């Protein structure tokens, strides 16, 4: 997926004017926010678990080389292979090499955002290997030839009516008058279409929610069982994951699993939590003949030791975007790359550069909801501010914004001038909005007043009120 992050403003305007998208996005609040709140309320130790999860990941990031090497040792001891890839190109080539060696014509895929990050599907198709998405949401958007708009609900931007149209078009061999209205209708039809694909596929590719250093295991959570079918039935199982997915022990993985589903979908646990440890052994009844883990860096190691290191604690639960008023208004495609929402506004410029993704750290109201619900306590607003500063320092922000900040900085660093300017501005705006109590247009603020009114100032400025209060206190003493 090519980045269009530079076009966030245009993408956002289109999204706001898309009535069908706006109707689909209503599911974000009812489907995620309310479920999370209810489930979290039923777990008294949830805040303590957040602290524990944060501490586990901080420990891992401080000792990342040790745990990655230990993970490789244990994967190898279990008969598997670990492939270290610095760039998306290296990861794509390694996966294609495995597929070609197994003479794969088709591969089944469990949902993987890292596969989206490296553009794996297009690359495989260009080289004669057909990728088949098995997650229902991913299957839907593959039929639509679209990228995911959400990291755990990739088709949340699509309505049932649109899905029905897509299924009737792509599944033209079925009864055209069949019922396609309820989620069960779509699930049953997709299951029937995918069943033979699992058995025919030569290779299964999945992502990983966790990599466990002490056992060399990978962990994937799903609600549909597609992850198990994908990794068990092919001749080879390829796991693609980024470096920061590592955790030290099974106990650590269990701790974070208690946070993951509650934060993501509002479930106590996902329906399937699957651990994979090496290829099939002689006593095993099923499983792949080969087990490969492709570890991707793609800029993550450069985040270590910087003000953006905390972003590497992310467990891809999507709680931040599920509670973000900006995401809720424009959806995921507006962000223009793989990772949308607040986490994408930090991770995307970290991976592809602030020059390419500078709009994204500005796509925030800084309401703080993302940080308040993040199970790993990632300070997302703080990191977005850091990127705004970098954007300013590199001269990438719009000239009008830079000029406005320069004027504000000049005035704000001169207290007497600042107090005089705010007093005059407050008085003038108060008189202009006196009749209606609000201002419907303001010079240099059309972007604000074009979609909302600004309350007219009333009475004294904050500085004047504070001065009067301090004077009153002094009088009483």
ABEGO torsion letter per residue (X at the ends): XBBAAAAAAAAAAAAAABAAAAAAAAAAAAAAAAAAAAAAAABAAAAAAAAAAAAAAAAAAAAAAAAAAAAAAAAAAAGBBBBBBABAAAAAAAAAAAAAAAGBABBBBBBBAAAAAAGAAAAAAAAGBBBBBABAAAAAAAAAGBBBABAABAAAABBAAAAAAAAAAABAABBAABBBABAAAAAAAAAAAAAAAAAABABBBBBBABBBAAAGBBBBBBAAGAAAAAAAABABBBBBBBAAABBABAAAAAAAAAAAAAAAAGBABBABBBBBBEBBBAABABEBABBBBBBBAGGAAAABGBAAAAAAABAGAGAAAAABAAAAAAEAAAAGBABBEAAAAAAAAAAAEAAAAAAAAABBAGAGAAAAABAAGBBAAAAAAAAAAAAAAAGABBAAAAAAAAAAAAAAABAAAAAAAAAAAAAAAAAAAAAAGBBABBBGAAAAAAABBBBBBBEBBAAAAAAAAAAAAAAAX
